Amino acid sequence: MNNHFLDLNNYGVEDLERIIKNSLELKSKNKVSDALEGKFLGLIFEKSSTRTRVSFEVAMTQLGGKASFLSVNDLQLGRGEPIEDTAIVLSSMVDGLVLRTIDHETQLKFSENSSVPVINGLSNKSHPCQLLADLLTFYEEKGSIKGKKVAWCGDFNNVCFSYAQAAELFDFELWVACPKEFLSVEDYKFKNVTYTQSVSEAVKDSELISTDVWISMGDETESKERIEAFKNYQVNEKVLDQARSDVMFLHCLPAVKGQEISTTLLDDQRSRVWRQAENRLHAQKGLLLELLN
């Protein structure tokens, strides 16, 4: 298995399914472990976070290790120290590092100079840790996602990018409903992905529907343009009604109710968003055991 976890496609489906299986086993036992006793995890974040930060800190504690949050503003990185130098020094002291960065290139430079595993806690390109939790949530209730139809409604952002990678790896059918002007040439390179401007077409017969905010961190200057472009891409109860009767709805959070979702959707009986959020913790535990144990 690759030493770093920067993108889903760094790994084979067997590795990822093993992590998911181990994560579900850890969740079912619901016990504190000493598997990572003496291990230390550093978290370096350029962007704010709720679920990623807390889930990794709690995961390390429950596995017997320790974690420390390192804001870029508190590091010499914030004063211009080269990424390469910081990576060499910190990786000589810790057992693993989680990076949450503005630019994916930072992840690549850091990992190239790190002697310990580097985990992508989010970048402008992808969010593989989120997909582990999403897949875990699906497997927990429905079993294998192979051959299933999954719909994504809204912006082709970092989470959608990881969904597209997952579609290839896990061999499921991903339908992306997104305005053409928000798709890039790179977005069209994936197998098992169909693009449409129709939400109804994307969600028909889907077993899983997911979405995210229309205005991601860094896109605030485009707020007015994005709200206008995506106004017909909201996921609501009527949209879920067009999918399979047993459809599962997911959202990586935070959500802007009244924009990408209706104000009541998170509490719909078909929503598994709260379970999905909790599963960030369990997926992180499975990943940490795989990389640090």
C-alpha positions in Angstrom: 0.0 0.0 0.0 1.2 3.5 -0.8 2.8 5.3 2.2 0.6 8.4 1.8 -3.1 9.0 1.5 -3.4 12.0 -0.9 -6.0 10.6 -3.3 -8.2 7.6 -3.6 -6.6 6.4 -6.7 -3.3 6.0 -5.0 -4.7 2.7 -3.8 -6.4 -0.4 -5.1 -10.0 -1.2 -4.2 -8.8 -4.2 -2.1 -6.9 -1.8 0.2 -9.8 0.7 0.5 -12.3 -2.1 1.2 -10.0 -3.4 3.9 -9.9 0.0 5.5 -13.7 0.2 5.3 -14.2 -3.3 6.7 -11.8 -2.5 9.6 -13.5 0.8 10.3 -16.9 -0.9 10.5 -15.4 -3.5 12.9 -14.0 -0.8 15.1 -17.3 1.0 15.1 -19.2 -2.2 16.1 -16.9 -2.8 19.0 -17.1 0.8 20.2 -14.1 0.4 22.5 -11.0 2.4 23.2 -7.8 0.6 22.0 -4.1 0.9 22.6 -3.2 -0.1 19.0 -1.4 3.2 18.4 0.0 3.7 21.9 3.1 5.9 21.7 2.2 7.2 18.2 1.8 11.0 17.5 -0.1 12.6 14.7 0.3 16.2 13.6 -2.5 18.2 12.0 -1.5 21.1 9.8 -4.4 23.1 8.6 -4.5 26.1 6.2 -8.3 26.0 6.2 -10.8 25.9 9.0 -12.4 22.6 10.0 -14.9 21.0 12.3 -15.3 17.3 11.4 -11.8 16.6 10.0 -10.0 18.1 12.9 -12.1 16.6 15.7 -12.4 13.2 14.1 -8.6 12.8 13.8 -8.0 14.1 17.3 -10.6 11.8 18.8 -9.5 8.8 16.6 -5.9 9.0 17.8 -7.0 9.3 21.4 -9.4 6.3 21.1 -6.5 4.3 19.5 -4.1 5.1 22.4 -2.1 7.8 20.6 -2.0 11.5 20.6 -2.6 14.3 18.1 -1.7 18.0 18.0 -3.3 20.7 15.9 -0.8 23.0 14.2 -2.2 26.1 12.7 -0.1 27.4 9.8 -0.1 30.8 11.6 1.7 29.1 14.5 4.4 27.5 12.4 7.4 28.9 10.6 5.5 28.1 7.4 3.5 31.2 8.1 6.8 33.2 8.1 8.0 31.8 4.8 9.9 28.6 5.7 9.9 26.3 2.7 7.4 23.5 2.7 10.2 21.0 2.0 12.2 22.1 5.1 9.1 21.9 7.4 8.2 18.4 6.0 11.7 17.1 6.7 11.8 18.4 10.3 8.3 17.6 11.4 8.4 14.1 9.9 11.5 13.3 11.9 9.5 13.9 15.1 6.0 12.6 14.4 4.5 9.3 13.1 2.0 10.8 10.7 0.7 14.2 9.4 -2.7 15.3 8.2 -2.6 18.3 5.8 -5.6 20.5 5.0 -4.4 22.8 2.3 -5.6 25.5 -0.1 -3.5 24.1 -3.0 -3.1 20.3 -3.7 0.4 21.1 -4.8 1.3 21.7 -1.2 0.3 18.1 -0.4 2.5 16.8 -3.1 5.6 18.8 -2.1 5.1 17.9 1.6 4.7 14.2 1.0 7.8 14.1 -1.3 9.9 15.3 1.6 8.1 13.5 4.5 9.5 10.3 6.0 6.1 9.5 7.5 2.7 9.0 6.0 0.9 12.2 4.9 -2.9 12.2 4.8 -4.9 14.6 2.7 -7.5 16.2 5.1 -8.8 18.3 2.2 -7.3 20.2 -0.8 -8.7 22.2 -3.7 -8.4 19.0 -5.8 -9.8 16.2 -3.6 -11.2 15.1 -0.2 -10.4 11.3 0.0 -11.1 11.1 3.8 -14.6 12.3 3.2 -15.2 9.6 0.6 -14.0 6.9 3.0 -16.7 8.0 5.4 -19.3 8.2 2.6 -18.5 4.7 1.4 -18.4 3.3 4.9 -21.9 4.7 5.4 -23.2 3.1 2.2 -21.5 -0.3 3.0 -22.8 -0.2 6.6 -26.4 -0.2 5.4 -26.5 -1.5 1.9 -23.3 -3.6 1.3 -21.2 -3.3 -1.7 -21.6 -0.2 -3.9 -20.4 -2.0 -7.1 -22.8 -1.7 -10.0 -25.0 0.8 -8.1 -26.1 4.2 -9.5 -25.0 7.3 -7.6 -26.0 10.9 -8.3 -24.1 14.1 -7.5 -26.0 17.3 -7.8 -24.2 20.6 -7.9 -20.6 21.9 -8.2 -17.9 19.5 -9.4 -15.7 20.3 -6.5 -13.1 18.4 -4.5 -15.6 16.0 -3.0 -17.2 15.3 -6.4 -13.7 14.7 -7.8 -13.1 12.0 -5.1 -16.5 10.5 -6.0 -15.4 10.3 -9.6 -12.2 8.5 -8.5 -14.3 6.2 -6.3 -16.6 5.3 -9.3 -13.7 4.0 -11.2 -12.2 2.1 -8.3 -15.4 0.6 -6.9 -17.0 0.2 -10.3 -20.3 2.1 -9.6 -22.1 4.4 -12.0 -21.8 8.1 -11.1 -24.1 10.7 -12.7 -23.1 14.3 -12.2 -25.7 17.0 -12.6 -23.8 20.3 -13.0 -23.9 23.3 -15.3 -21.4 23.0 -18.2 -19.6 26.2 -17.3 -18.5 24.7 -14.0 -16.9 21.6 -15.5 -13.3 21.5 -16.7 -11.5 19.4 -19.3 -10.0 17.3 -16.4 -13.4 16.5 -15.0 -14.3 14.6 -18.2 -11.4 12.1 -17.9 -13.1 9.7 -15.6 -14.6 6.3 -16.5 -18.1 5.4 -15.1 -19.1 9.1 -14.9 -22.0 10.5 -16.9 -22.6 14.3 -17.1 -26.0 16.0 -17.4 -27.6 19.3 -16.8 -30.8 17.6 -15.5 -31.1 16.8 -11.8 -34.1 14.5 -12.7 -32.0 12.5 -15.1 -29.2 12.1 -12.6 -31.2 10.9 -9.7 -33.6 8.6 -11.6 -33.1 5.0 -10.1 -30.2 6.2 -7.9 -29.4 4.4 -4.7 -27.3 7.3 -3.3 -27.6 11.0 -3.8 -25.0 13.5 -2.6 -24.3 17.2 -2.9 -22.2 19.9 -1.3 -22.3 23.7 -0.9 -22.4 25.8 -4.1 -19.8 28.2 -2.7 -16.7 26.4 -1.4 -14.0 28.0 0.7 -12.1 30.2 -1.8 -15.1 30.8 -4.1 -16.7 33.6 -2.1 -16.0 36.2 -4.7 -18.2 34.2 -7.1 -21.1 33.9 -4.7 -23.7 35.8 -6.7 -22.8 34.0 -10.0 -22.8 30.6 -8.4 -26.2 31.0 -6.6 -27.7 32.0 -9.9 -26.1 29.2 -11.9 -27.0 26.4 -9.4 -30.5 27.6 -8.3 -32.1 24.7 -10.2 -29.8 22.1 -8.7 -31.1 22.0 -5.2 -31.7 18.6 -3.7 -35.0 18.4 -1.8 -37.7 15.9 -0.9 -39.2 16.0 -4.4 -35.8 15.2 -5.9 -35.4 12.2 -3.6 -38.9 11.0 -4.6 -37.5 10.6 -8.2 -34.9 8.1 -7.0 -35.3 4.6 -5.7 -37.6 4.2 -2.7 -34.6 3.1 -0.6 -32.3 6.0 -1.7 -29.7 7.3 0.7 -29.0 11.0 0.9 -25.6 12.2 2.0 -24.0 15.7 2.5 -20.4 16.2 3.7 -21.4 19.3 5.7 -21.5 22.1 6.5 -24.7 22.7 4.6 -26.4 25.9 3.5 -30.1 25.1 4.0 -32.2 26.8 1.3 -29.4 26.6 -1.2 -28.0 23.2 -2.2 -30.6 21.5 0.0 -34.1 22.3 1.3 -34.4 23.5 4.8 -35.8 20.2 6.1 -33.8 17.6 4.1 -31.2 16.8 6.7 -34.0 15.3 8.9 -35.7 13.4 6.1 -36.0 9.7 6.8 -33.9 9.0 3.7 -31.0 11.2 5.0 -28.0 9.5 6.6 -26.1 12.8 7.0 -25.7 12.6 10.8 -24.5 9.0 10.6 -22.2 10.0 7.8 -20.7 12.8 9.9 -20.1 10.3 12.8 -18.5 7.9 10.4 -15.8 10.4 9.8 -14.4 9.3 13.2 -14.6 5.6 12.4 -13.2 5.9 8.9 -10.3 7.9 10.3 -9.6 5.2 12.8 -9.4 2.6 10.1 -7.2 4.7 8.0 -4.8 5.5 10.9 -4.5 1.9 11.8 -3.7 1.0 8.2 -1.0 3.7 7.9 0.5 4.0 11.4 0.2 0.6 13.0 
